[in-house]
């Protein structure tokens, strides 16, 4: 990493998880039907991004069989629209700043379980970059394009 996270933003980790064919894992958000995203979540105090990413991946998807491919060289920041920021963190943060991990899924699809203690996704699929950018919520598109560009060598074209 070349930078520190921005002040006023929630520090998070995002996970670009690819399967053996180089397709990208996405989940449809429970609170935004039709809104797809890659797994992500907050970095706890004292936690390093890799540990946070593996924890979040397991919490959101049940996946524990993944190997690290790369860590992003930069933090990527986006602002949340006011209606989401007030609802999500009672106005404490303007948005999120994320460090991204590229991980390879090495398990069997039967390992994927969205019925976790804190469900976030209604369903999941493997997708391609073009479909992902079209289906992600608009305020995350710039971030996703940057992640896809940085980790393009791991993604099927």
TORDREN-552788 format. One line per field, with one value per atom (N, C-alpha, C): residue in one letter; x, y, z. Coordinates in steps of 0.2 Angstrom, whole numbers, plus 5000, padded with zeros to 4 digits. Example, Ala and Ser with C-alpha at 12.3 -4.5 7.8 and 13.67 -1.06 7.14 Angstrom:
2
resn c(a|a|a|s|s|s)
east c(5066|5062|5066|5064|5068|5064)
north c(4972|4978|4984|4989|4995|5000)
up c(5039|5039|5039|5035|5036|5039)
This chain:
157
resn c(x|x|x|x|x|x|x|x|x|x|x|x|x|x|x|x|x|x|x|x|x|x|x|x|x|x|x|x|x|x|x|x|x|x|x|x|x|x|x|x|x|x|x|x|x|x|x|x|x|x|x|x|x|x|x|x|x|x|x|x|x|x|x|x|x|x|x|x|x|x|x|x|x|x|x|x|x|x|x|x|x|x|x|x|x|x|x|x|x|x|x|x|x|x|x|x|x|x|x|x|x|x|x|x|x|x|x|x|x|x|x|x|x|x|x|x|x|x|x|x|x|x|x|x|x|x|x|x|x|x|x|x|x|x|x|x|x|x|x|x|x|x|x|x|x|x|x|x|x|x|x|x|x|x|x|x|x|x|x|x|x|x|x|x|x|x|x|x|x|x|x|x|x|x|x|x|x|x|x|x|x|x|x|x|x|x|x|x|x|x|x|x|x|x|x|x|x|x|x|x|x|x|x|x|x|x|x|x|x|x|x|x|x|x|x|x|x|x|x|x|x|x|x|x|x|x|x|x|x|x|x|x|x|x|x|x|x|x|x|x|x|x|x|x|x|x|x|x|x|x|x|x|x|x|x|x|x|x|x|x|x|x|x|x|x|x|x|x|x|x|x|x|x|x|x|x|x|x|x|x|x|x|x|x|x|x|x|x|x|x|x|x|x|x|x|x|x|x|x|x|x|x|x|x|x|x|x|x|x|x|x|x|x|x|x|x|x|x|x|x|x|x|x|x|x|x|x|x|x|x|x|x|x|x|x|x|x|x|x|x|x|x|x|x|x|x|x|x|x|x|x|x|x|x|x|x|x|x|x|x|x|x|x|x|x|x|x|x|x|x|x|x|x|x|x|x|x|x|x|x|x|x|x|x|x|x|x|x|x|x|x|x|x|x|x|x|x|x|x|x|x|x|x|x|x|x|x|x|x|x|x|x|x|x|x|x|x|x|x|x|x|x|x|x|x|x|x|x|x|x|x|x|x|x|x|x|x|x|x|x|x|x|x|x|x|x|x|x|x|x|x|x|x|x|x|x|x|x|x|x|x|x|x|x|x|x|x|x|x|x|x)
east c(5004|5000|5004|5002|5006|5003|4997|4994|4991|4989|4985|4977|4973|4966|4964|4959|4957|4953|4954|4950|4943|4938|4931|4928|4932|4929|4930|4925|4926|4931|4936|4941|4938|4939|4936|4941|4939|4942|4937|4939|4935|4939|4935|4937|4935|4940|4939|4941|4936|4937|4935|4940|4940|4940|4936|4937|4942|4943|4949|4948|4942|4941|4942|4943|4944|4938|4932|4926|4925|4922|4921|4915|4916|4911|4907|4901|4896|4890|4888|4882|4877|4870|4865|4863|4864|4863|4855|4855|4849|4844|4848|4844|4843|4846|4845|4844|4838|4837|4839|4843|4845|4852|4854|4861|4866|4871|4876|4882|4886|4893|4897|4904|4909|4909|4911|4911|4916|4914|4917|4915|4919|4917|4923|4921|4925|4931|4936|4943|4942|4942|4942|4948|4948|4954|4959|4965|4971|4971|4966|4966|4970|4973|4977|4972|4972|4968|4967|4972|4972|4967|4968|4965|4957|4956|4949|4946|4949|4946|4944|4949|4947|4941|4941|4936|4929|4929|4923|4921|4925|4923|4920|4922|4919|4913|4912|4906|4900|4902|4897|4895|4900|4899|4900|4903|4905|4911|4914|4920|4927|4930|4937|4942|4941|4946|4948|4952|4954|4961|4965|4972|4973|4978|4979|4983|4981|4984|4988|4984|4987|4984|4987|4984|4985|4979|4979|4985|4987|4993|4990|4983|4981|4974|4972|4965|4961|4955|4950|4944|4942|4937|4931|4925|4919|4915|4911|4906|4899|4896|4889|4884|4879|4873|4871|4868|4866|4861|4857|4852|4855|4860|4863|4868|4872|4876|4873|4867|4863|4861|4859|4856|4861|4867|4872|4876|4878|4883|4881|4875|4872|4876|4878|4882|4889|4892|4899|4904|4902|4907|4903|4908|4905|4905|4908|4908|4913|4916|4921|4927|4933|4939|4941|4943|4944|4951|4954|4960|4957|4959|4956|4961|4958|4962|4960|4964|4962|4964|4958|4959|4957|4959|4957|4953|4947|4943|4946|4948|4951|4946|4940|4936|4931|4926|4920|4914|4910|4904|4900|4900|4895|4898|4904|4906|4903|4900|4897|4890|4890|4884|4882|4877|4875|4870|4868|4864|4869|4872|4877|4874|4877|4875|4872|4875|4873|4873|4867|4867|4867|4870|4871|4868|4868|4867|4861|4857|4851|4853|4857|4860|4867|4870|4877|4877|4883|4884|4892|4894|4901|4899|4903|4901|4908|4907|4912|4912|4918|4919|4913|4911|4906|4899|4897|4891|4891|4897|4898|4897|4900|4900|4893|4889|4882|4878|4879|4875|4876|4882|4884|4880|4879|4876|4880|4877|4880|4886|4886|4891|4897|4897|4903|4906|4903|4906|4913|4915|4922|4927|4925|4929|4930|4924|4925|4929|4928|4932|4940|4941|4948|4951|4947|4949|4950|4945|4945|4951|4953|4959|4965|4966|4972|4973|4967|4968|4966|4966|4964|4968|4974|4978|4975|4971|4968|4961|4958|4951|4951|4946|4945|4942|4945|4942|4937)
north c(4994|5000|5006|5011|5017|5023|5022|5028|5025|5030|5029|5030|5027|5028|5036|5038|5045|5046|5052|5053|5055|5053|5055|5049|5044|5038|5032|5028|5021|5017|5014|5010|5003|5001|4994|4990|4984|4980|4977|4977|4974|4968|4963|4957|4955|4955|4953|4945|4941|4934|4931|4928|4924|4917|4913|4906|4904|4897|4895|4897|4899|4901|4909|4912|4919|4923|4920|4924|4927|4932|4936|4934|4933|4932|4938|4938|4944|4941|4945|4944|4949|4947|4952|4955|4961|4964|4962|4960|4959|4965|4971|4977|4981|4979|4982|4977|4974|4969|4972|4968|4970|4973|4975|4978|4973|4972|4967|4970|4966|4969|4963|4965|4960|4961|4955|4955|4961|4964|4970|4970|4974|4975|4979|4981|4985|4982|4986|4984|4985|4980|4982|4985|4988|4991|4986|4987|4983|4977|4977|4972|4974|4969|4971|4969|4972|4971|4964|4960|4953|4949|4950|4947|4949|4955|4958|4955|4955|4952|4945|4941|4934|4933|4937|4937|4939|4944|4947|4942|4939|4934|4928|4926|4920|4922|4928|4930|4931|4934|4935|4929|4925|4920|4913|4912|4905|4903|4906|4904|4905|4899|4900|4897|4894|4891|4896|4900|4905|4907|4909|4911|4918|4921|4928|4928|4933|4934|4941|4946|4952|4957|4962|4967|4974|4978|4984|4989|4993|4997|5004|5005|5011|5010|5015|5015|5018|5016|5018|5021|5027|5030|5032|5032|5034|5037|5042|5045|5041|5041|5038|5043|5042|5047|5048|5054|5056|5051|5049|5044|5038|5035|5029|5031|5036|5038|5039|5042|5043|5037|5032|5026|5021|5021|5016|5018|5024|5025|5032|5033|5039|5045|5046|5052|5052|5047|5047|5048|5045|5044|5047|5050|5053|5047|5042|5036|5031|5027|5022|5023|5021|5020|5013|5010|5003|5001|4996|4993|4986|4984|4978|4973|4967|4960|4957|4954|4949|4942|4938|4931|4926|4920|4915|4910|4908|4903|4896|4892|4886|4880|4882|4877|4874|4871|4868|4873|4874|4879|4877|4871|4869|4872|4875|4878|4885|4888|4895|4894|4898|4898|4905|4908|4915|4915|4910|4910|4910|4916|4917|4920|4921|4925|4932|4935|4942|4942|4939|4939|4945|4946|4952|4951|4945|4943|4938|4939|4935|4929|4930|4925|4928|4923|4924|4922|4924|4921|4923|4919|4921|4926|4931|4936|4938|4943|4946|4953|4956|4963|4968|4967|4972|4971|4965|4964|4967|4966|4968|4976|4979|4987|4989|4986|4987|4986|4981|4979|4982|4985|4988|4994|4996|5003|5008|5013|5018|5022|5023|5027|5023|5016|5012|5010|5013|5011|5013|5019|5021|5017|5015|5011|5004|5001|4995|4995|5000|5000|5000|5004|5004|4998|4994|4988|4983|4983|4978|4979|4986|4987|4985|4986|4985|4977|4973|4966|4962|4966|4963|4956|4956|4950|4943|4944|4938|4936|4941|4940|4938|4933|4931|4937|4937|4943|4940)
up c(5000|5000|5000|4996|4996|5000|5002|5006|5012|5016|5022|5020|5024|5022|5024|5020|5021|5028|5031|5037|5035|5040|5038|5035|5033|5029|5033|5032|5036|5032|5036|5033|5032|5026|5024|5019|5019|5014|5009|5003|4997|4995|4992|4990|4983|4978|4972|4972|4972|4972|4965|4963|4956|4957|4952|4952|4948|4947|4943|4935|4933|4926|4926|4931|4931|4931|4933|4934|4941|4942|4948|4952|4959|4963|4965|4965|4967|4970|4975|4978|4977|4977|4977|4984|4985|4992|4994|5000|5004|5004|5005|5006|5000|4994|4988|4982|4982|4976|4970|4966|4959|4960|4966|4967|4969|4964|4965|4968|4972|4974|4976|4976|4978|4986|4989|4997|4999|5005|5008|5015|5019|5026|5029|5035|5039|5042|5043|5046|5053|5058|5065|5067|5073|5076|5077|5075|5076|5071|5066|5061|5055|5052|5045|5040|5034|5029|5027|5026|5024|5029|5035|5040|5040|5039|5039|5033|5027|5021|5021|5024|5025|5030|5035|5040|5037|5033|5030|5024|5021|5016|5019|5024|5028|5031|5034|5037|5032|5026|5021|5016|5015|5010|5013|5019|5021|5018|5013|5010|5014|5015|5019|5015|5009|5005|4999|5001|4996|4997|4992|4992|4990|4993|4991|4984|4980|4973|4974|4976|4977|4982|4984|4988|4984|4984|4980|4982|4978|4979|4982|4982|4984|4988|4992|4995|4990|4989|4985|4989|4988|4992|4988|4991|4988|4993|4991|4995|4995|5000|5000|4999|4996|4995|5002|5004|5011|5014|5010|5013|5015|5012|5014|5020|5020|5025|5032|5032|5038|5041|5036|5038|5041|5037|5039|5045|5046|5051|5055|5055|5059|5057|5051|5049|5051|5054|5057|5051|5045|5039|5033|5029|5022|5017|5019|5014|5016|5012|5013|5010|5013|5009|5010|5004|5004|5001|5004|5001|4999|4993|4989|4989|4990|4989|4983|4980|4974|4977|4978|4980|4975|4976|4971|4976|4973|4976|4975|4980|4978|4981|4983|4986|4981|4983|4979|4981|4976|4976|4982|4984|4990|4996|4997|5002|5003|4998|4998|5001|5007|5011|5013|5010|5011|5018|5021|5027|5033|5033|5039|5045|5050|5056|5054|5050|5048|5040|5037|5030|5027|5021|5017|5010|5008|5001|5000|4995|4994|4989|4985|4980|4978|4974|4972|4965|4961|4955|4953|4948|4945|4939|4938|4933|4929|4924|4921|4922|4920|4922|4919|4913|4910|4914|4915|4919|4926|4929|4936|4936|4932|4932|4930|4926|4925|4931|4935|4940|4947|4948|4954|4955|4961|4962|4960|4957|4953|4957|4963|4967|4968|4967|4967|4961|4955|4949|4947|4949|4948|4952|4958|4962|4959|4957|4954|4947|4943|4937|4939|4944|4946|4948|4952|4955|4949|4945|4939|4935|4934|4930|4933|4940|4943|4944|4944|4945|4939|4933|4927|4925|4927|4925|4928|4933|4937|4934|4930|4928|4920|4919|4912|4908|4902|4898|4893)
